[in-house]
Structure formats: structure tokens, C-alpha cells
Amino acid sequence: MKIGVIGLGLIGGSMAKALSAYTAHAVFGSDTNAQVLTQALADGAIGGILDDTACAACDVLLVALYPGTAIRAVSERAGHIRKGALVVDCCGTKGGVCAALEPLAKEKGFCFIGGHPMAGREKFGYDASNAELFRGASMILTPCEDVPVQDLARAQALFYELGFGRMCICTPAEHDRMIAYTSQLAHVVSSAYVQSPASLSHVGFSAGSFQDMTRVARLYEPMWTELFLNNAEPLAMEIDGLVERLQAFSDAIRRVRSTHEDFRANCRRKTKERPCDTQFQPRARGARSCDGPGRGRHGTLCEAAVSNHV
């Protein structure tokens, strides 16, 4: 097949590299950065430039751009996409993209299927792309109800060729709801976590847990701003839920701490009010540790304090 990749950043560049490395398909690419195109050609990631002529000959187009840019890119090329061609986007949100491109595909006679590769890195751009990025990963597809079975099968077969280990089929709404939790919330939490004043002094006090929490803290603002705002309500609901659960942890910790402090203060107060009847005497060898009546009474007071507090 002839396959065009629109956008040669981390995802698109990795797809182009995987296609060229592991399949016999002819790969064409386009990117707004001329240096990226030159590098992709030099690397052998693509065999040619995806101009209008190449676009018209492609059996498949993979669109690896941000949602708004992806919609514009497909709309601008719609007149050059041949009838029956398969177009799959790789955007991180699906609702808006599918709503815009599904009717366009029906009008122009090509097949559009929403897609989202569940793979990535904390780095971005073509230089971070890797042919192994999708090895064993999940690929989410959000076909509309009337997508032909053979086109969905064709998409799945292609992504298995790229190294994906699992296909997940769902609606755009279900995708966006779950991605708000599994991906977007994780980036929000990581970013908020490193904004603690304590993070400035973490060196020497941090290890694996800190690294796990901060790996995705650095957000590429143009991309993540668009993704967050495109999925605002599901993401806001997840943030609100997390804040509520964190507050419950905080309240419980303070409540238990207060309970323990009250208990200790009660013990100290009771002991002062009712001192031991005998002075402490050094124990003879072999004597029991609770021989004195005072020590026994002291133990009883603490037990009573526990009982009364509970």
C-alpha cells in the first residue's frame, strides 16, 4: 500500500519509521518544518514528500497532528483524497475531531476512523520518534456506526503491523471520558505535584517514587492546552473527584493525629492527678516488671484512658 503520514512529530515520525522498518508499504510524509522533512528523508523514515499528487495515490492517510490542526489538514486535502481511501487521525481527544471529519468523509467518499495510539514519551518532536514506540501498546479506534467492517479490519491490520499489541474499539465519548482519567489527569497531577515549594529542595531526599510522580510533569503547552480544553468537562470532573478524595485523606490524617494527641494528653493528665502509690524501687534479680502496686495502677489508668477515649 501507499501510506501518507501527515505530521512527523513524536507520533507521526515514529509511525513513519515503523512503517519503513517493518513493512513493505511505500511511505510519504509531510510536515510544516522543512528541516524535519529533510531529516526524515535522510533517515529513510519516508520515501517521498506527501504532496497533492502523492496524497491522491495513497491508500491510507495517518494524521498525527493536534485536533484543530488535524481537522484543517484533512479538510484542505479532502479534494485530493481518493475515494475508498482510509484516513485515521491520532489525536488525543476524539469528540470534536470525529464530529468534524466523519461527515466530510461521507461527502467526499473516503473512510474516516478516529484513532489514538496509547504510546508516548516525556519528550516530543521528530528527534524523539522511535520505530519501537508502539511495540505492545494499545491502539484505540472510534469508528462511526456505518464504517464498513472491511475498513475497520484494514485499520486494525495496519496498526498490528506497526507493533501494537491490542486494539480497543469504543465511541468518541467513551474514549474522551476514559482518557481524561488515564492520561490527562496523570499529567495534571504530575504538573501540580512539582509546583510544591518543597520540590526546589528535593535533591538528596528523592528516589524512585519522586521520579515516577514527576516523569510527565513537563507539559508541552501548545499540545496539552488544546487537549485539556477540548476535553474540559470530563477532565474537570476527574480533577474535582481527585481533589475530594485527597481532601478525605487529609481530613482522616488530621483526625487520627488529633485523636492520638488527645489520648496522650489524657494519659499525662490522669497520671498527674493519680500518681503511683510507691516510689520507684530498683528491681531485684528475677523480679517481675509489674511487682509494685503503683505500676499496676498506672497501667490500669492508661488502659482506662484508652477505653474512655475509644
Secondary structure, DSSP 8 states (H G I E B T S, - for coil): -EEEEE--SHHHHHHHHHHHHH---EEEEE-S-HHHHHHHHHHTS-SEE--HHHHHH-SEEEE-S-HHHHHHHHHHHGGGS-TT-EEEE--S--HHHHHHHHHHHHHHT-EEEEEEEE---SS-SGGG--TTTTTT-EEEEE--TT--HHHHHHHHHHHHHTT--EEEE--HHHHHHHHIIIIIHHHHHHHHHTTSGGGGG-TTT--HHHHHHHTT-S--HHHHHHHHHHTHHHHHHHHHHHHHHHHHHHHHHHHHHHHHHHHHHHHHHHHHHS--SS------TT--TT-SHHHHHHHHHHHHHHHHH-
